[in-house]
Amino acid sequence: MQERPTDRNHVKGSGQLLVEGQKGRHEMRCFWEQTGVLGPIYRALGQGLNDRDIARKLNLTEVNVQNCTDWILHFLNLRDREELVLYASAAA
């Protein structure tokens, strides 16, 4: 994944979202990490899929996909879904 100079966070291939800050790397412990869907959803967003298509592909509900997308947006400090899609597609 290509990093921008201000990036402090990234998604590992295993679906774990890592957050780097002043105290170093900290793994985000949440339901999404435990189920292993962060990485697959992140990659699907980078491919330009919408929530419905991602949900079908990963056997999730659209609401779960939306909630996971919100987590990713928050921890990558991105403004909106469009910025997330651009960011994820650059990493593909």
SULMO-V229516 format. One record per backbone hydrogen bond with DSSP energy under -0.5 kcal/mol. NH is the residue of the N-H (numbers start at 1). CO is the residue of the C=O. Records with the same first field share a line. If there is no record, write none. Layout:
# SULMO-V229516
NH: CO ; CO
This chain:
# SULMO-V229516
7: 4
10: 18
12: 10 ; 16
15: 12
18: 10 ; 16
19: 26
20: 8 ; 18
21: 24
24: 21
26: 19
28: 17
29: 27
30: 28
34: 30
35: 31
36: 32 ; 33
37: 32
38: 15 ; 32
41: 37
42: 38
43: 39
44: 40
45: 41
46: 42
47: 43
48: 45
49: 44
54: 50
55: 51
56: 52
57: 53
58: 54
59: 55 ; 56
60: 55
65: 61
66: 62
67: 63
68: 64
69: 65
70: 66
71: 67
72: 68
73: 69
74: 70
75: 71
76: 72
77: 74
78: 73
84: 80
85: 81
86: 82
87: 83
88: 84
89: 85
90: 86
91: 87
92: 88
